[in-house]
Amino acid sequence: MQHFGLHRPFRPAYVDCTRNLPRTEDGSVLHLRKGRYLARPDTGSDDLIRVQSLRALCFGRPPGTLDADAFDAICTHILIEDSASGALVCCFRLLSVANGAALLHSYSAQYYDLTALSQFPSPMVELGRFCIHPAWFDPDILRVAWGALTQWVDQAGVRILFGCASFAGDDASLHKDAFSLLHTKHRAPELWQPRAKAPEVFDFATGLRSHSPNPQRAQTGIPPLLRSYLLMGGWVSDHAVIDREMGTMHVFTG
């Protein structure tokens, strides 16, 4: 969901987060195996470098570089591998947030004013840097990812899953149909609505005022991961952040 990172190679000190991972009744760390794929949490710096390498490939970084930021060291990274070959086909990271007060230190809080959500009293988790290897097209990969994420959320007692969902291209006119659907059908409850904070945003209320959306383009214009999340009752911010450096736009999802 988050398509951001440093262009230069960056290797933060690895932090062993496995002590705080959700576990099964026998105390083992959660794994999920479905068909040919295995989803598991990272176990060390070697896994972290593999994750950063896949992200660099997906985000168009120069060959031989990594996609990394300071949040990598405090997140748990979920790897989805092909069981037969061990190839890394998908990854994402999770940042546990104890309650709304801690939310202001999340990755998303750099780009959105989350003051309203800071009053939320229960545990949350931030989903970020979701990537599927461009050479792998099996829809089961996304299903396994959602299964692993659901398992995590259930075991950890998480009440809100949040993050940033990206759209390729920083020209708002390319996404107006999708944004119209998000604004009319999936806008955040006013109680939790994120406010604008980033220097450049596209405000849905004003930017879509004279736009007549095409329903078919609206549906196909929503990224698959976000589409799945919305089907489960997710909601989005009332604006999109424009990231010129990455050539993307993104919305806050909760």
Disulfide bonds with the S-S distance in Angstrom:
none
